[in-house]
Amino acid sequence: MTSIFDQDLPKTPANFTPISPLSFIERSALVYPDRLAVVHGSGETAFRLTWSQLYQRTRRLASALAARGVSKGTTVAAMLPNTPPMIEAHFGVPMLGAVLNALNTRLDASAIAFMLDHGEASVVIVDSEFASVMQQALALRESTRPVLVIDVHDPVHAGSHTAIGEIEYEALLASGDPEFAWDLPEDEWDAIALNYTSGTTGNPKGVVYSHRGAAVSAISNIMEWDLPKHAVYLWTLPMFHCNGWCFPWAVAARAGVNVCLRRVEPQGIFNAMREHGVTHYCGAPIVHSMLINAPPAMKDGIPAGVKALVAGAAPPASMIEGMERMGFDLLHVYGLTEVYGPATVCAKHEAWNELDIGERARLNSRQGVAYHLERGIAVMDPATMQPVPADGETMGEIMFRGNMGMKGYLKNPKATAEALAGGWFHSGDLAVMYPDGYVKIKDRSKDIIISGGENISSIEVEDILYRHPDVLAAAVVAKSDTRWGETPCAFIELKAGSTATDQEMIEHCRKHMAHFKVPRTVVFCELPKTSTGKIQKFELRKKAQELAG
């Protein structure tokens, strides 16, 4: 029966507007037109934009692309570092209802060619640094669809400016209308972005984001981090990774400052922090470790109270201590591409500050609780789809549901149905739920080591290894064993100057865990990493199998 509250109460433009992050830049340009929005480079020669200037440039981009046939549903690929054109693409492209496909700048030509074909890109915006690999990728495409190539010549970048396209980016903008009349999407469920997963086995999957999800994720980032108005955000996290965890849109909502960074290097990061008064930055554990282990002189004069988000592996005690010594405040988040980047946060409690570093590290190592605007997170038995006991011991699979879930995988209904089965997104991460509602990952389902019938969490072993003062990075994978089936094999990247031995690492582990969990093999090497700093375990599994013979 129809409720009285559904009668004669229509949804109209007066009381309903689709949610989109495009509204954020419009408001900041109106309210704070003369405040700094973007800075790229240093000193008097730095490239700077106010919020009104940035808004005009995004409208010029939309106008110029529209004149070249870009419209709703068109895919516009971008192979750009963290420079102003990448920020502009996050607004100018969706202003047309088009879909932004930010490409990983470290991929090879064949992977890029696959993404251009699979995503049906009609336009590619490419920085001159990546002109060569993009030219190869375009030649490798199987599709005959024409692609408009737009060259970006970064004035701050001293490298060669090779042109492979039909028009240069600034010339394109000059042809556009700074007052271009754009519209919000008709439906907030419309696609705003396409992001490809890492594709460690077979071809990567194309994850489709909606305007609603992007806006909700951006607002949630603001809420979890208490991101203040006019925050100064340093772009250490690649914008091609989950659209920079939706921070291009979050910074716009707070009328903050985007401090662009072409190279993620300690000297450049510390210089930017000093010169621009950076207040916030994000990164994988390797980025924070890099800063902690930088020479002390490099850190002189950095701002106090910088806030940092760390995602990926849980921060070990040594990282928490190192960040505290620099005066940084570290917050742990967790997520996946399919949930717009971070979707849980290890929300801190003031009482934790009174605990010793070991206990604080244990509490902060948990993946935590759902973001404010996510509907929920659960640890479920994937066979029964029932929650496991919240006892901190029973393992299940982390699952998400709510406002921060992808639309699905592009052109892959089978994978979409499997990932969203039962009304939950299946992460593939194995975890436990604690009585206080906080979740802690124990492992990826594929990373559990089964030795003599016993399950060993590679993450648990890695946590112990990180407690050793000489360990910079560690990863543990299964190595085939004729007697036990599998045994833990540890790959360790040592800090500069360390003389630690494999036997020393094994003895260290024996002091802190059951002996059957201790690595039987220790390999010292530089760990292979993705462009976002994640350790590539699939490469280490190959090496472990080679060692097994």
N, C-alpha and C positions, 0 to 999 in steps of 0.2 A: 504494500500500500504506500502511496506517495505521502511523504511527510509534509506538514504545513511549511516546513523550512525549505522545501523544494518547489513551492508554488509561487509563481510570480516574482521570483528572485533570480533573474537571468544573469549569466556570465556575459559581461560586455567589456569593451575597451576601457570603460570608466572604472571597472573594479577588478580587471584581470589583465595582466601583461605577462608574456612568456619570460621566464628567468633566463638571462644571458649575461656573461661577463662583459659584453659590449657596452652595457649600461655603465660599467665602472669608469671607463675612460671618458665617456661623455660627461659624467658628473664631475670628475676631477678637472677636466678642461674648463668646465663652467665655473666651478667653485675656486679652484686654485690655478688660474691660467698662467700666472707668472712664476710659479714654483718650479724648481728643477725636477725634471722627470727622468732624464737620461744623461749620463756622463760617460764618455769613452775616451781613454787616454789620460794624460796627466799634464799639469801646467797650463800655460796660456793657450797652447795649441790643442787642448782637449776639445772634443766634439761634445756640445751640450745642447739639450733640448728642454724647453719648458713643457708643461702639460698641454698648453694650447698649441704649441708647435708640433708636439708629438701627435696630437689629435688631427691636426691639419695634414700631416704627412700620411697618417693611416687612411684618411679620406682620399687623399691624392692617389694612394696605392689602389684603393678600391675602385676609384673612378677610372684609373688607367687600365686596370685589369678588365673592368666591365667593357671598356671600349674595344678590348681584344677578345671578347666573347666569353669571358669567365662569368658564370652565373651559379645559381643554386645547384649544388651537387657536383660541381667541377672540383677536381682534386688539384691543388697547387702544392707541389713539393718544394721544400726549402733545404738546401745543404749549406748551412751557415753556422759559424761559431757564435759565441755569445756577444754579438754586436748589435747596434741599433736596428738594422734591417730585420733581424730575427724578432725583436720585440714588436716592430711595426707589422710584421706578417701575422702575428697572433691576433691582431685586431682588423687590419685591412682586408685580409682574406675572408674571414667569416662575416664581415659587413655585407658581403654579396651573397651570403648563404653558401659560399664555397667551403671546401674542407681543406685544412692545412695538414700536410704530411711532412713533419719535420724529420729529416733523414739523419741517421747517425753518421757523423763526419769521419768516423774511423773504419767504416765498412769498405770492403773491396768492390770492384766494379761489377762483378757478377751479382752480388747481393743487392746492390743499388738497382741494377737493371731489373731484377726480379720485382722489387718494390715498385718501381716506376710502372711496370707492366701490370702487376696485380692491382695496384691502387688506381690504375688508369689515369695517371697524371697527364694533364694538358699543359701545365706550366711548371718550369723548374727555375727557382731562384738560387743561384750558386755563387758562392764566394770564390774569388780568383785563386785562392790557395788550393781549392779542390777542383779546379777546372780540368786538370788532366784526368783524374779518376772519373769525373762526371762525363767527360768526352768518351772515355772507354765504355762507360755504362750505357750511354745513349747508343753507341754502336752495337752493343750486345743485346739490345732489346729485341724481342720477338715481334712485338706489336708494330704495326705500320702507322699508328695514330700519330699525327704531328704534335710536336712538343715545342712550345715557345720557351726559349732559354733566355733568362735575364741575368746578366753579369753584375756582380757586386764587387766594386773596387774599394776596399777599406782604406781610407786615407791614413789611418793610424798604423796600418800594417806596412812594414818596409819591404816586404817580399815583392816578387814580380806580379804584375797584374795582367794575367793572360785572359784574353777575351775569347769565348767560344759561342756567345749568344748573339741574338739579333738586336738587343738593345741593352744599354747600361742602366743600372738601377736608378741613379739620380736623374737620368734623362727620362726614364719612365715616369718618375714622380712629377717631373716638371710638366709632363703632358696631362697630368690629372687635375681634377678640380678640388681645391682645399675645402670647398663648401658642399661637397658631394652629399646628396640626400640618400642616406642608407636607411635600412629598416632592421628592426629586430626580427628574429625568425618567426614565422607564422606559428610554429610549434616548437616549444622548448626541447622536445625530443629530437629535433633535427640535428644532424651531425655537425660538429665543429672541428674535429680533428681525427686524424688517423695515425696511430703509433704502432710500429712493428715490434714484436717481442724479439728477444735475442736470437732465437732460432738456432739453439745449440744442437738440435737434432732435426734434420730436414729443413724445409723452408719455414721462415718465421710466419707467425700469424699476425694479421692486421687487426688491431684493437680499435674499435670505433667509439669515440667520445661524443656526448651530446652537449648542447648549450647548457642544459639544466645541470648535468653532472659537473661540467667545468666550473660553473658559477658556485655550486654548492661546495665543491672541493676547495675552491679559492677562499670562500668565506670560512670554511672549517679550518683551513690553515691559519687564518687570522685569529680565530677563536682559540685554537689550541696553543698558539705561540704568544697570544696577547700582542699581536703585531700592531705597533702604535701608528698613529697618523704620522706621515712623513718619515717613516723608517727609511734607513739607508741600507739597501740590500745589495750585497756583492754576489755577482753571478759566477760562483765557483761550480755550481751544478749545471750540466749541459741542458740547454733549453730543448734539445731534441729528445731528452729522456722524460717521458710522460709529460711533455710540454713544460719541462722545468718544474714538475710536481704542481703545475697550475699556478706558480708564483708570478708569471707575467701578469696574470689577471688579479692575483691577490695584491700585488704592489700597486696596481692601478686603483684598486678599491680604496687603498689608504693614501693615495696621492703621494707615494713614497718616491725614492730615488733609485733608479736602476743603475748600478755601477757595473758597466760592462767589463768583461775580462776575456781576452782572446786566448790566453794561455793560463792553465792552472799550475802555477809554479809558486813556491814559497815566497821568493823575493817579490814577485809581482803582487801577490795577495797582501803581504804585509805593507808594501808601499801604498796600495790602494786603501787599505784600512786607515793608514796614517793620514793620507792626503784628503780623503773624502769623508772621514769620520764614520766608517762603516759600523752599523749596529747589528746586522743580521747576515748570516750566510748558511748555506746547506751543503751537505756532501756525504759521500760514502766514507766508511771508516778510514780508508787509505788517505783521504784528503786531510782529515784531522790529525792522523799520525804523522803525516808529512810536515805539518805545521809544528807539532809538538817536538819533533826531532830536528827541526831546523836549528842552525847555530844561534846561540843566545843573542849575539850582536844584531842579528837580522830582526829580532823582535823588539828592539828598543823603540819606545815611544808609541807602541800600538795602543789603541783605545781600550780602556777598561770596560768590562761589562758587556762585551760582544756576545750575542746569543747565537748559538749554533744548533742546527738540527743534524742528527746522524741517523742514517737509515742503513739497512743491510744487517751485517753481523752486529751482535750486541756489543756495546762499548765495554771493554775490559777495565779492571781497576786502574791499570797503568794509564789508560786514555783519560779516564775521569780525573785522575790526579794531575796529569799533564795539562789538561784544559783548565783546571782550577789554578794551577801555577801561573798560567798566562792571564788569568782573570776572566776566562770565558765561561759562559753558562751553557752546558750541553744538555740537550733534550733528545731522547730516543723515540723515533717513530718507525713504523713498519707498514709496508704495503706492497703492491704489485702494479704492473702496468694496467691490469684489468680493473683496478679500483682507483685510477687516476693518481698513482703514486702512493703517498702515505694515507692510511685510513685508520690506523690505530696510533695511540700515543701513550707512552709510559708516564702518565700524569704524576708529577711529584707531590709529595706531602712534606710540609714544613718539618714534621717530626723526623724525617729521614736525615735532616742536616745534623742531628745530634749523634748519628750512628757512625761507627768506624768505617773506613773506606771499603773494607771487604764486604760489609753488609750493605752499604750504599750501592756498591757495584752489583751485588746480587739483585737488589730490588730494581735498579735502573736497567738491568740487562733484560728485563721482561719486555715483551712487545706491548703490553698494557691493555688499554680499553679502547672501545670504538670512538672515533671522532664524533663531535657533537651532532653533526647533521647526517651521519651514517645511521641506518636503522638499527644495526646490531652486528655483533661478531659472536661466533659460537665455536666451540670445539666439539665436533660431532663424530660419531661413528659413521663413516661413509656408507656402510652396508645397511644400517638401520635408520640413518638420518636422525638419530636421537643424541642429545648432548651427553658427553661423558661426565662422570662425577667430577665435581670441582674440588679435587683433592690434591692437586699439584703433582700427581703421579700418573694417572690414567691418560694414555695418549689417544688422540684423535686427530682429525684434520681440521685446520682452521677454515671457517667458512664465513662469508660476508653476505649481507643483504641490505638493500636500501638505496639511498640516493646517489651513492658514489660507485655504482657498478656500471661497467661498460654496456653499450648497446649490444655488443656481441663481436664475433670475429667476422671480418669482411669475407664474403663469398665462402663461408665455411659453416653451414648450418649444423653439421654433425658435431663439430668441436664446440660450437655455441651451446647446443642442447646439452652436451656432456658437462660443460663448465657451469651451466646454470641449472642443472638438474635439481628438482625438489625445491625450487624457489630460493636456492642459495648459490653463491659463487664458490666453487671448490678451488681452494688455493693450491693444493698439493703439498702444503707445509704441515708437518706433524707437530703437535703441541700439546700442552697440558693447560688446564684451567685451575687457577688457585682459588681458595675460598673467598678471597676479596674481589674476585671477578677479573683479575689480571691474567692475561694469557702469556705463556712463554713457549717459544718455538723450541722444539727438540731436534728437528731435522726436516729436510725435504724428504718426502717418501722415498725418493730414489737414492738418498744419501745415507740411509740407515745401513749400518754394517752388521751383518749377521755372522757371528763368529761362534762356532760350536753350538749353534742353536740359541745363543744369547744375542739380543739386540744391543748394539752400541751406537750411541748418538755421536756423530762426528762433531756436532757443535759443542757437546760437553767436553770432548777431548781438546778441541780448539780453545775453549775457555781456559782450561788448565795451562795450555801452552802459552797463552797470552800473559799469564801471570809471571812468566820468566822474564827477568829484566832485559835480556838480550834479544827478545823476539820482537821483530817489527811487524810481521804478518805470518799467519799460519793457516793451513788448510789440511784437513784430514779426509782421506777417501779409502775405499775398500781396495785391498790387494788380494788377489786369489791365493789360496793356500791349500795344499793337498790334504793337510790334516784337519784344519779348522774350517775350511770352506772359504772364509774371508778373515783377514786381520787388518787392523788399522795401519795405514801408511801416512806418515806426517811429512808434509812439504813445508819448510820453514824458510822465511826470509829474515836474516839476521840484521841487526843494527850495524851501522858502519863501525869497524874496529873490533867487533866481537870475535872471540876465539872459542866460543862454545862448541862442544862436541856432540855427536849424536848420542853417546852414552850419557852425557850430562842431561840431555833433554829427556831421555827415557827414565833416568833416576828421578828427575823433577816430577814426571807424571806419576811414578809409582808412589810418591809421597802423598798424592792428593786424590787418587782414584783406585778402584778395584784393579787388580793386576791384569785381568783379562781384557780390560779396556785400553791398556797401555799400548802405544804404537810399537810394532815389532820392527818397523823400518822408518828411518828418519832421513830425509833428503834435504840438503841445504841448497837453495836456488832462489832466483828472482821469480816470484809467482806471476803467472800470466793473468792479466786483468782486462776487463772490458773497459770501454771508454768512460764509463761512470765509476770505475774503481772497484767493481765487483770482481772477486777472484773467480777465474774460469775453471771450475772443478772438472768439467768434461775433459779439458786438456790434461789435467792431473790424473784423471782416471786412466787415460791412455798411457801415460808414463808409468803408472803403477802396474798396469798389465804388462808393459814391456819388462819391468823389473821382475815380475813373476815368472817370465819366460814362457 
